[in-house]
Amino acid sequence: MERRSMLKSMGVLSLGMATPRLFAGEKLAEPYENRKKEISTDILVVGGGTAGTIAAIQAARAGAKTVLVELGSQLGGTITSAGVSFPGIFHAWGKQVIGGIGWELVQECVTLNDDQLPNFSIPHGRNHPKHQVWINGPLFTLLAEDKCLEAGVELRFYETPYRIKFKKDRWIVETVGKGTHTKITCKQLIDCTGNALVTSMAGFDVLREAETQPGTLLFTLEGYDKSKLNMDHLEHRYTEELKKGDMVREEFRSIQGVLNSNGYTFSGHVLGADSTTSETHTATNINGRRALYKMLRFLRTLPGCEHTRVVKVQTETGVRETYRIDGLHQVTQSEYVNGKVFEDAISYAYYPIDIHDKTGVHPENLAENVVATIPLRALIPRGSKNLLVAGRCLSSDRGANSALRVQAPCMSMGQAAAAAAVLASRSGKTPAEVPLKDIRHLLEEHGAIIPS
C-alpha cells in the first residue's frame, strides 16, 4: 500500500474509533457550557430558608413579580435540611405574638399530619420548648414549595450569587448554578442567606464574633437495648475514651445525652461551624458527620449497644451564627430583654437569650410578660438603597441575636422585609422611605401581628 493511501485509511479508522455508535433516535450532545440568561423582576430573594421562603410568598401574594434563588435543593432551611422541625415561639404569656404566613404554614403542617398544637394558654414557666410546635419537616418542604408556586414565585434551586452591583436604582445579581449563568435585574433585593452573603457582596459592612457558636447535627439512632444499659458504666467508659483523646467532650457532653429516651438526639456541638463559604460549609458538615461516625463505632463496643445503628442523619449541620449586618439600628441584648417597643417595630419576638458554647447552653428567660420587638431599621444595611435583610443576619449584638435567630421571628422578619420591599418597588422609593403605616397595613392584610 502506498504511503498516502495508508495515511488516509488510518485517518478514517481513527475517526471511527473516536465517534461513538449511536442507536436509533440518539444524537451527540453539544459540548457542555453554561447557558446564559437575563431576567428582570420586581423582588429578588436570595436564600430559601426560614425567612426567605416567607418573604417570597409575601412578595408574590402582594402582587410583585418575585424570584427566589436557593443554593440547595429545597425550601425551609433550618426546619428542613437541618431538621430543627419544632419552630417557635409564636405565643407568649397566654397570647399569640407572631402570626402571618409562617404561622399559616405551621398550622397547615400540623393539620395535614394529624398532629396537635400545644395548649398555649398554659404558661410554660421557664420551659420554653413546651410552646414550640413539632411539625413534619418533609411535609413543611412540600407545603412551602406549593405555596410559593401558587403565589407565582419563580424558584431557582442550585444557584448562588457570585457578582452583585447597583446601577440606575436597580440591583444586578449574577448567579451561577448547574449549567446556568443568570443575570437577574431587580428593583428590590432581600438577603435571606443567613450569613449576610448578599450584603457583603454588595459592598456593605458585616460583622461577627472572633469565635462563633457551635453548630448542631441532628440524627436518629436505634438498636440499643435500654434494659441492658448501665449508664454509670457507660459514662465511665466514655471518660476513659476522652482521656485517650479519641473523643471530644465538647462534641458530646455525655453518653446519656446520645442514648436518650426517644432515640432522636444531636451531635452535641460541631465546633467552629461556619456556612459562609463552600469550603467552611464543607468542613462544618464533614466535622459533624465524622464526630457521629466515631461515636457510633464507640457505642457498638458498649454493653447493650452492640447493635446500635444510624437511622437518619440530617443533610446539613445547623449553623447558629455567622455574619450580621451593620444596620441603621443594632438591636442590643438590653433592648431585647427589656422588651423595648421601637417606633418602627414591625414584629414581635419571644425566645430566651440562647448562646451556645463549649460547655453547652444555659438559656436566660425573659421576665414575665416581657415580649421583644424588631425594628425595620435593623433589616436595612447602613448606607444601602433598595436592599433589606431578614433572618439571623439582622443588625443585632450577639446576645440579642441568639434569641432573634430562631424560626418564628425569622419568619416574621421575612414577611416584614417583603412587605417593605413591595411597597418600595411600587413607589420607586428605598425601603427606609416607605411610610410605616403602609407597611404595617399590608402586613396586617396578610395575617401578621403588629406591635402596639
N, C-alpha and C positions, 0 to 999 in steps of 0.2 A: 504494500500500500504506500502510495506516495505520501510524503510528509504533510502536504496541505490537506489531503483527504483525511488523514489520520487525526489532525488537529480539529477539523470540522466535526468528525464523528465524536471526538472526546467532548467537544462543547455541547453537542446535543445530549450526550449521556449525562454530563454534569447538570444541565438544566433539568433533565428528567428526574435526577436524584434529588434536586432541591425543591421541586414542585410536588406538594402532597397530592395523593389521589383523592379526588372528590366524588362523593356519592351524588345521586340524583337530588337536585334541589339545594345542594350546598354551594357556597361561594366563599372565596377568601375574604377575610376582613381587612379593612384598611389599617395601616399602622396606627397604633394607639397614640392618641393625643387628646389633651383636654379640650372639651367643647366650650368655646367662648360664647357668652350670652350677656345681654344687658337687659335689666328690667327696672321699672320705676314703680314706686309705691308711696303711699302716704306715711305709713308707720312700718319701721323695721325693728323687730325684737330679736335680739341675739341672746340665745340661751333658752332652752325649753324645759327648764326645771320648775321648781315650785312657784317662783314668781313669774317667770317668763310665759308659762302656759296660761296663767290667768290674765296676764297683760295682753296677750294676743287675742284671747277670746273677747275681753272687754273692748279692745280697739275695733275689732271686726263687728261686734254687735252694735257698736255706736256708729257704724256706717263708714268706717275708714278702711281703705284698701290696706291690707296687712300681710306682711311676710314674716315668718318665724324661721330663723336659722338655728339649727341644733347640731352639735358635733356628734352626738350619739345616735342611737337607733330608735329611741322612743322618748316620749314626754314624761315629766314627773320628777326627774332628778332624784333628790334625796328620798322621796317617798317610794320611788320605783327601783331605780338602779342600785341605790344604796340600801334599800329595804327598810327605811325608817317609816313604816306604814302605820304610824299612830300619830297623825297630825294634831297639833294643839298649839295654843289653847284658845278656844273660841268663846269660852264663858268664864266669868269671874264674879265671885261674891253673889251668886244666885241669879245673874243676868247675862245675856249674851252681849259680848263686846265686839266681836268680829263676825260679819256675815258676808253677803255678796256672793260672787261667782265661786270662790273657793269653798265656801260653806255649801253651796248648791251641789258641787261635785262630791263632797264628803257625804252629804245626806243621801244622794242617789247611790253612792257606792255602798253605803250601809243597807239601804233598802234592797238593792239588786242581789246582795249577798246574804239576805235574810239575817243580818246582824242586828244588834240593838245599840242605840246611843246610851251613854252613861246618863244617870239621873243628875242633871246639872243643878237641880235645886238643893242637893245635899252638899254642904260645904266640904271641900277636900282637906281642910286643915293645912298641914304642911306637906301633904302627899299629893302634889300636883298631877302625877300620872293618872290619878283616878278620873280626871276630866279630859284626858287625851282620848281620841276616838280611834279605835283599832279598825282598820279597813283592809280590804283585799288589794294589795299593791298592783298585781297584774290587771285587775278589773279597773282600777283607777287609770291605768295607762289607756285602756280601751275607751273609757268614758272621756278622758281628756282629749284624745285624738278625735273622737267623734264630734265633740262639741266644737273643736277648732274647725273641722271641715264643714260642719253645719253652719257655722258663723261666716264661712268664706275665707278662712285663713289659708294662705299658701304655705305649706310645710316643706322645709328643705332640710332633710336629715343628712348626716355625714358631711356637713360643711362647716368651715370655720373662717373667720375673717383673717386676712393677712396684710391688708393695707386699708387705711381709713383717712379720708381728707374731707375738709369742709370747703365748699365752693358755691358761691352765689346763693347763700342761705339754704343749701342742700347738703346732706351728707352723702358721700360716695364711698360705699363699702365694697371692697373686692374680697370675694370669698373663694376658697378652693375646696374641692371635695373629690369624690370618686369620679374621675373623668370630667370634672366640671371646673370652669373658671368663670365666675359670675360677677358682673359689676352691677351693684344694686344702688340706685339713687333713691333717697327718701327725704321727706320733709322733716320727719322727727325720728330720732334714734333712741331706743331704750336698751340699756345694758343690763341684762339679767344673767350674766355669766357666773355670778357668784364671787369672782375674783377680780372684778373691775377691769377685765381684759380690754374691753372696747374703750373705756375711758382712758386707760393708759395709752393704747394705740393711737387714740385721737389727740394725744399730747397733753393731757391734764394730769395733775399730781395725784398719786395714790400713796398709801402708807400701810405699814404693817408692823407687828412686833418683831423684835430680834429673834424670839423663839415663839413659834405658833403652837396652838393647842394640838394635841394628838388627834388622829382620826380613829374611826371605828369600822371594822369589817364584820358584818353580821353573817352568821352561819347557823346551820342546824345539825346537831349530832343525834345519833340514836345507836341502839345496840348494846349499851352498857346495862348491867343488871343492878338496879338500885338496891335490891335486897342484900347484895353482897358487898356494898361499898362501906368501907371503914374510913370515914373522912379524915380522922386523925392520922391514920397510917398513910393515906394518900397525900395529905399535906406534908407529912414528914419526908416522903419520897420526893415530893416536888421541891422542898427546901434543899435536899441533897443535890438535886439536879441544878438548882440555881447556883449553889456553891461551886459546882464544876464549870459553870459558865455556859452550859448548854442551853439554858433557858433564860429569859429576861423577865424579871418581876414586873416591870412597867408594862409589859405586853399582856400578861395575865396575872391579876392580883392574887388569885387563889384557884385551886382545883375545884372547890365548891362552886365558884362563880362560873366555871365552864360546864360542870355537870349539874346544871340547875334543874328545877322540878319539871319544867315544861320542855326541856330539850332545845329551847331557842335562846341563843346567847350571843355574845360578841367576843371579839378577839382582845378584850381588854382595851388596849390602845395601840395604834400604829403611830409610833413616834415620828415627828418631823413630817407628818402628812401634808402634802402640798400639791394642789391641782393646777398650778399656774401655767406650766408648760407641759408639753408632751413627755419630756424627759423626767420632770419631777413627778408627774402623774403616774408614769410607768413605774418609777421607783416606789411610790406610795403603794400601789396595788401589789407589786411583787413582794414588798416587805410584809404586807398584811397576810398574803397567801402563804409565804414561807413560814411565818410565825404559826399559822394554823397547822401547816403540814408537820412542823416539828412537834407541836402539841399532840396532834393525832398519833404520831408514831410513839410518843412517850406514853400516852393514855393506854395504848394497847399492850403495854408491859405491866400494867397495874391490875391487881386482883379485882375482878368484876367488870373490868373494862376491856378485856381481851378482844371483844368483837365490836368495839366502838367503830362507827363508820360515819362518814360525812354524807348527809342527805342533800344539803343545799348550801351553796356559798354565793353571796351577792356578787354581782359583776363589778361593783365599784366599792372602794373604801369610802365611807362617808367622811368628808372633809369639813371641819368646823370653821377654819379661819385661814384666810389668805390676805388679800389686799382689800382696803376700804378706800373710798374716795375722799378727797378733801372738798367737802360740800359747802354750800352757803351757810349751813349751820351744822355743827357737830353735836350730836346728842351725847350728853355725858351720863355717867352712871348716877350721879347725884340727881340730875333731872329725871332720869328713869325711875329710880326708887322712890322719889317724892311725888311721882305722878303729875309732873308739870303738864298743863294743858297749853300747848303752843297756840299762838294766834292763827297760825296757818296749819293747824293739825288736820290731817286727812285720814287718820286711822288710830284706833286704839291698839295697844299691845300689852299682853299679860303673860309673863313667864318669870321664873326665878332668875337671878344672876347665876350663870351656869358655866363657870370657867373650869375646864378640864386641865389637869397637869399630870406629872409623873406619878403622883400619889393617888390619883383618881379624881373624883369630883365631889364637892360639898356645896349643894345649891343653897343660895341665900334668898329666902322667900320675901316677897313684898309684904309690907304691913297690911293689916286688914283694911279692906275697902279701897286700897290704892290700885289704880289702873294707869298705866303709862300711855303716852300718845306719841305719834310720829309726825314731825313737821314736813311739809312739802320741800322746804329748803334743804333737808337732809338727803333728798333724792336728786339734787341738782349740783353737778360739779362746778366748783368755783371758776368763773370766767368763761363758762361754756354757753353756747346757743343751741337750741333745738336738741338737747341731749338730757336724758334722765337715766337714773339707775333704779333698780328695785331688787330687793333681796338682801343677803347678808353683807354686800359690799356698800351699803348705805353709809353716809358720813356719821360716825359714832366712835366713841372711845371703846377700849377693849371690854370694859365691864358692861356697858350698855349693849354692845354688840353681841355679847354672849347670850343675852335674852332676846334680842330683836331678830337673831338669825333663824329662829325656829319657824315651822311651816305656816302657822296661821298668820302671824304678822307679815311674812314674806308674800303670802297670797294677797293680803290686803294692800301691801305696797305695790304689788304688780298691777292690781286693778286701779289704784290711785294714779300711778305713773301713766298708765294707758289713757285714763280719762283726761289728764292734763295734756298729754301728747295729742290726743284727738282734737281737743278744743284749740290748742295752739296751731295745729295744722289747718284747721278751718279758718282761723282768723289771721293767719300769717304772722303770728307772734311767737316768741320763745316762751316756754312753759312758765317761767317766773313772772311773766307779764299777764297771764290769764287770770281774770278775777276769780278769787277763791270761791265765791258763792256759786259760780258757774260749774266749777269742778265738783264741789260738794253736791250740787243739784244733780249732775249727771251720775255721780256715784250712787246717790240715793235711788235714782231711777232704776238702777241695776242691783238693788238689794243691799248695798253697803251700809254700814253703821258709822255715822259721822260723830266725832267727839263734840260734846257741847260744854 
